[in-house]
Every structure is written in structure tokens, then in C-alpha cells.
Amino acid sequence: MQIMTTEKMNKSFLDEYNSRDAIRKYSTETAGRGVNYLIQHDYARIYHAAIDTCLETSHAPLRVLEFGCGAGMNLIGLLAQLRNRGIPVAEAVGTDFSETLVESARREARTFVPVDDQAKVRFYVARNEQLQEQLAAASGKEASSLNGSFDFIFGVNTFRYCHRFGTQQACADDIFRLLRPGGMCVNIDMNDRFPLFRSRLKGNAPDVEEAYIPSLDQYASPFDLAGFELMAKRNFCWVPHSAGRALTAVFRVLTPVLNATVRSRAMRSLVVARKPL
């Protein structure tokens, strides 16, 4: 695969993710029914299983980071779920390279996060490939002071962009440093074996590099090389993010059958990794 230049990639992604369409796509009230369902169900089960593993080696309150957070839907949804479970959170941080989406995330937090929790939630502009350095600069801290500062780190539909830059190892290494020993990372992204993703991207992307989707093994490899223990590596999820109510219901019914017959063709790739104790 030919790696795109940083300048070309930046312009392409900034145009896409600073647009009004991006804000609508990644905001709670205007995103598809499908992604809202997944945040409350399929994704939530994965997050909570990882968090339960975190709690085996450290007590709450938790420190949580979402990289590539967009408009903050996942992080804000997770905070509500943890509150319902009675699991306290000390700090919840979201990072994204798009200033437009980070500002939208801040508005989402003011709207959807209870007032007594809002001081714990912060969103910063920071790129995945320079995660620790830019998070430190944005938060006014020394980069080294962030080592081991999070219990749980997750990203959804964002790590594939590191692969397109060729900076996936830098991102995985930063996540490893940011997690405390026993901390967990969840990475969810597009499955390259789901046919419609690749055909749609190839049809719309002006360059072949922008249609690139890593394989499941390629998603997992940087975490393995960074020193993580790989706890799970599989394909899952049949509900499209953009699905309306009817399509979401249809795929909920079909999911057990599809998992039993063609799981490797599911929409998402999942990597769950733990920093060794």
C-alpha cells in the first residue's frame, strides 16, 4: 500500500470531518438509529466487559480516554451507563483531530452529561498518531506525567486512519504508555471483509489509499508489538451505524444467524488488549 502524504491526508480528512455532515453524523440527536443502538447494546457489552477486567486490578473511580472521539457520542454514552451501574469516574477525556468535532463534543457534554459530572469530562484536539504529546500540550501537562494515567482507553472507527498514515505503531505505543498496568484498550473499526465498505469507499475515494481498510490481523499487530496482551480479536456487529429504526430491528433479528454462518464478514473488527501487570 502506498502511504499518502501528510499534507494530502490532512486536507482530505479536515474537509470531511469539519463539515456540517460530520457534525450531524456524529452527534447524539442527529446520528443514525443504528449507532445509538450499538452504543447502548453491542458496543456497551464490550466496553463493560473490558471495564470489569480493569476493576479486577484497580478500584474505581475510573479514568477513561476515547481517542478519535468525534462529537463525543460514545464517551458520553459510556459515562451514562457507568453512572447507572454505580461505577464512579474520576476523569473522562475525549480527543479528536477535528476542532469542529471537539467543539461539538463539548456542546454535547453540556447538554447530555449531568451537571455534577460535567467537570470530569474534557475534550481536546489531539491527533491519534501524536496522542500523548498533543494531549499533554492541550491539557497543559508534561507528556511524561500522563504515563499510566488511564484505566480504560477506546476508539471506534478511527484507528484505520493511522494505518493510512503509516503511524499505527506510534498510536498503539502511546496508548500503551497512557494506560496503567492492567488497563484495557478496546479498538472497534471497519472490517475489510465486509464487501459494501470496500466497494463504497473505492467508489467515493479519489485515491486508492483513502479506500484502504486494514485486516483484523493488521488492526491487532500494533497492539501486540507495543507489548499488550491480546484478550480478544474477532469480527462482529451487523447493525449499520446509519440504519433507521426498521433496518436496526431487522439486523438485530438476523444477527444470530449471520454470526453462526458468516461472522468473518461482519461489519466491524474488534481488538481488546490489556497492558500487562
N, C-alpha and C positions, 0 to 999 in steps of 0.2 A: 504493500500500500504506500502510495506517495503521501508524505505529510504536507499538509497545507502550510503556507507561511503564516506567521502570527498575525501580521497586518491584515491579510486577506480573511483569515478566520475571525478576527476581532470585528471587522466591519460587517461580515455576514451575520454573525450572532448578535451583535448590538442592534442591527437593523431589525432582526426578528424579535428579540426579547425586550426591546424598548417600545414596541408598537402597542397600540390600543388592543389589538387582537390578543397579544400576550397577556395583558392585564386581565382581560375577560376570561381567557383560558385558564389562568392560574389563580383566580380569586374565588372565594367560597360561594358567593351568591350567583356568580355567572358561569362557573365551570360546569362541565357535564355532570349529569346524574351519576355516571359510571365512576368517575374519580372520587366523588363524595362517598359513594357506596364503598369503594375499596379502602379508603382511609378509615372508615368505620368498621370494616369487616376483614377482608383478606389481608390487607397491609397491617391492620391493627393486630391481628393474631401473631404475625411475625415480630412486630415491634415488642409486643408484650412478652413473648417467649424469650426474646433476647434480654429484655429488661429483667425478667425473673432470674435469668442466669447471672446478670450483673449483681443482683441483690443477694446472691449466694456468697459473694466475696466482699461486699461492702454494703453498709446500711444507707438508706435514704437519709437526707434528701439527695436527689439525683441532679447531676449536671449533664445537660443534653445539648448536642450540636447537630443541626441539619446543614449539610453543605449542598450548594446549588438549590437553595430553598424556594426560589421563585417568589411568589406572593405570600408564602408562609402557611398555606393550607395544611400541609402535613404536620408541621410543628405545632400549630395552634390546635389542630385536631387531637394530636397526641397529648398535649397538655390537658385538654378537657377530659380525655379518657383516664389519665393518671389521677386527676382530681377526683373523678368518680370512683376510682379504686382506692382512694385514700393514700396514695403514694406521693409524698411531698417532693417538690422540685426546688432546688436552690437556684438554678440558673438554666435558662433555655435560650440558646443562641442560634440564629439563622444567618447564613452567608450566601451571597449570590454576586455574580459579576455585574449584574444589571442594576444601575442606580434606580431606574424606573420601577423595577420589581421590588427592590428593597424598600423603597418609599411606600409602595402599595402594601407590602407586608406590615410595615409599621402602622398603617391605617387599619389593616385587618385586625391587628392586635388590639388597637384602641377600641374596636367595635366588638370583637368576639371574646377577648380574654377578660375574665372578671377583674374588677378594679384592684382588688387586693393581690392579684398575681401579676399585674402589668409591669411592676418594677423588676420582675425577674426575667422578663422577655426583652431581648435586644436583637436587632437585625443590623448587619454590617455589610458593606461592599467588600468582597474578597473573592478572588478567583480560586478555583479548585487547585490549579497547578502551583499556586503560591499560597496555600491555605493558611499555614501557621504564620508566615511572615506578614501577610496582608491583614489577617485577623488581629494580630498583635498591633500593627500600626493603626488600624481603625479603632481599636479599643483603648489605645494609649498605654499599652503594656510592652514589656520586653518579650521578645519571642520565646526565649528560654523559660520564662515564667509560666508559659502555657503548657509546658510538658506535663503530661499526666493530669490535666485539669478537667477531663470529661469522663463520665461513666459510659455514655451511650452516644454514638455518632451514626448518623444515617443519611443516605442520599437516594433520591428517586429520579430516574430519567436524567441523570446529569453526568455520570462517570464516563459514558461513551464519548463525551466531548474531550475528555482528557486523552482518550485513545486517538482521537482525530488530531490532536495537537502532538501526540507522541510524548505526553507528560504524565501518563497514568501512574508510573512508578513514583514520581515526585509527590503526587496526591496521596497515594497509599502510604508512603513513608511519613508524610505529615500527619495523617490520621493515626498511624501507629504511635507517633510521639505525643499527640494530643490526648490519647486515651491513657487512663491509669491501668496498671496491671490488673487483669481480669475484666477490663472494659470490653464492650462489644461494639461491633460495626455491622450495619445492615446496608447492603447495596442492592437496589432494585433498578433494572433498566430494560430496554428493549431486547427481545430475543431475536437474533439474526435468522433463526429458522422459522419465524412466523412470516409466511410469504407476503402478506399485504404490507408489512412495514417496509421491506426492501423494495418492492415494486413501486410503492408510493413515493419513497424517498428518491429512488432513481428517476422517477418521472418528474419530480419537482426540483431536485437539487441541480444547480448549474454546473457543479463539479462532482466527479465520482467520489472524491474524498468526503464530501458532505453527505453522501449516502451510506457511508461506512458504519456498520454496526458490528461490535465485537462478538465473538462466540462466547459461550458460557465459560470455557476454559480460559479465554483471554480476559474476561472480567475477573476471574479468580486469581490468575497468575500474579499480578502485582501485590495482592494481599499476602499470598504465600511467600513471595520474595521479601516482603517487608518484615516478615517474622511472625505473622499471625498464625494461629491455629484455625484451619477452615472447619467450621462447625456444620455448614450446610452449603450445598451447591446444586441447584436444580432449576428447572423451568416450571412456571406456574402462572395462573391468572388468565381468565378468558373474557373478562369484562372490559370492553374498551373504555378508556378514560372519557371519551366524548359521548358515550352512549346515553340516550334518553332513558326515561323510566321503563318503557316497554322492552327495549333492547337489553337493558340491565337485567330485567326479570327473566328474559329468555336465556341469557347466558348463565344466570345463576342456576337455572334448571339443568342446562346442558353440561355444566362444569364437571360433575362426577363421571359422566360418560366420556367426555373429552380427556379427562385425566387418565382414565383407565385405558384409553386406546391410543392417543397421540399426544401425550404430555410434553414430549420434546418439542412440539410445535406451538406450545402455549405462548402467550403474548410477552411474558416477562422472564428475565433471567434474575435469579436470586443468589447472592453470596452473603453468607453470615460468617463473620470471623471474630475471633477473640484474641486479645492481647494476652500472652501467657503471664501467669502469676510470677 
